[in-house]
Amino acid sequence: MEMDATAFEELVIDELDQLPDEMVDGLDNVVFVVEDRPEDGSLDLLGLYDGLALTERGHYGMGDLPDRIIIYREPHLAQCDDEQELRDEVHTTLVHEIAHFYGIDDDRLHEMGWA
């Protein structure tokens, strides 16, 4: 599947807007970033939470750099055959990475069906 960076970013924003308020209202000092690929150039990683989970924070506040949730465009496109499949995969990736912000690990995400 092919999609340019601008269209993919719009799709990610649209899927982010579709998430329940309870999930996104607690996101404090988090930015969402779209990149083409992970630094290692692989197509295996769909997203990444780059930050310190709420469950691991001690003192946190003013002056701290924002956590980042990175969504990788090319790996998503490589795994999807059409736009609906892409939307579903981006949605799942967003939920997965937001869960890491809340301190939910991969094992628990597998149990919940989000990994």
C-alpha positions as CSV (number, residue, x, y, z in Angstrom):
1,M,0.0,0.0,0.0
2,E,1.2,3.6,-0.7
3,M,0.3,6.8,1.1
4,D,2.3,10.0,1.3
5,A,3.4,11.5,4.6
6,T,0.7,14.2,4.7
7,A,-2.2,11.8,4.1
8,F,-0.8,9.3,6.7
9,E,-0.5,12.1,9.3
10,E,-4.1,13.1,8.6
11,L,-5.2,9.4,9.0
12,V,-3.3,9.2,12.4
13,I,-4.9,12.4,13.6
14,D,-8.3,11.1,12.6
15,E,-7.8,7.8,14.4
16,L,-6.5,9.7,17.5
17,D,-9.7,11.7,17.5
18,Q,-11.7,8.5,17.4
19,L,-10.2,7.2,20.7
20,P,-12.4,7.5,23.9
21,D,-12.0,10.7,25.9
22,E,-11.1,8.6,29.0
23,M,-8.1,7.3,27.2
24,V,-6.7,10.6,25.9
25,D,-7.8,13.0,28.6
26,G,-5.1,11.7,31.0
27,L,-2.3,12.2,28.5
28,D,-0.2,15.0,30.1
29,N,2.9,16.4,28.4
30,V,2.8,13.8,25.5
31,V,3.3,14.6,21.8
32,F,2.4,12.4,18.9
33,V,4.9,12.2,16.1
34,V,4.8,10.5,12.7
35,E,8.1,9.2,11.3
36,D,8.8,7.2,8.2
37,R,10.8,4.4,9.9
38,P,12.5,3.5,13.2
39,E,16.1,4.6,13.5
40,D,17.4,1.1,12.6
41,G,15.5,1.3,9.3
42,S,13.4,-1.9,10.0
43,L,9.8,-2.4,9.0
44,D,9.0,-4.5,12.1
45,L,8.2,-1.7,14.6
46,L,4.8,0.1,14.1
47,G,5.1,2.5,17.0
48,L,7.1,3.5,20.1
49,Y,6.4,5.1,23.4
50,D,9.4,7.2,24.3
51,G,9.0,8.4,27.9
52,L,8.5,7.4,31.5
53,A,5.2,5.6,32.3
54,L,2.9,7.2,34.9
55,T,3.5,4.2,37.2
56,E,7.3,4.9,37.2
57,R,7.2,8.6,37.8
58,G,8.3,10.2,41.0
59,H,8.5,14.0,40.7
60,Y,7.4,15.1,37.3
61,G,6.3,18.4,36.1
62,M,7.3,21.8,34.8
63,G,10.4,21.8,32.7
64,D,10.3,18.1,31.8
65,L,10.5,17.3,28.1
66,P,7.3,15.8,26.7
67,D,7.0,12.1,26.3
68,R,6.6,11.0,22.7
69,I,4.4,8.5,21.0
70,I,5.9,7.8,17.6
71,I,3.9,6.2,14.8
72,Y,5.9,4.8,11.9
73,R,4.4,5.2,8.4
74,E,6.4,2.8,6.3
75,P,6.0,-0.3,8.5
76,H,2.2,0.4,8.7
77,L,2.0,0.7,4.9
78,A,4.1,-2.5,4.4
79,Q,1.7,-4.5,6.6
80,C,-1.6,-3.3,5.2
81,D,-3.5,-3.9,2.0
82,D,-6.1,-1.2,2.1
83,E,-7.1,1.9,3.9
84,Q,-9.5,0.2,6.3
85,E,-6.9,-2.3,7.4
86,L,-4.4,0.7,7.8
87,R,-6.9,2.6,9.9
88,D,-7.4,-0.5,12.1
89,E,-3.7,-1.0,12.5
90,V,-3.0,2.6,13.3
91,H,-5.8,2.6,15.9
92,T,-4.4,-0.5,17.5
93,T,-0.9,1.0,17.6
94,L,-2.2,4.2,19.2
95,V,-4.0,2.2,21.9
96,H,-0.9,0.1,22.4
97,E,1.5,3.0,22.8
98,I,-0.9,5.0,25.0
99,A,-1.2,2.0,27.2
100,H,2.6,2.1,27.8
101,F,2.1,5.7,28.9
102,Y,-0.3,4.4,31.6
103,G,2.2,1.7,32.6
104,I,0.6,-1.3,30.9
105,D,3.3,-3.7,29.7
106,D,3.3,-5.9,26.6
107,D,2.3,-9.0,28.5
108,R,-0.9,-7.3,29.8
109,L,-1.6,-5.8,26.4
110,H,-1.4,-9.4,24.9
111,E,-3.9,-10.5,27.5
112,M,-6.2,-7.6,26.6
113,G,-5.9,-8.3,22.8
114,W,-4.0,-5.0,22.0
115,A,-0.6,-6.4,21.1
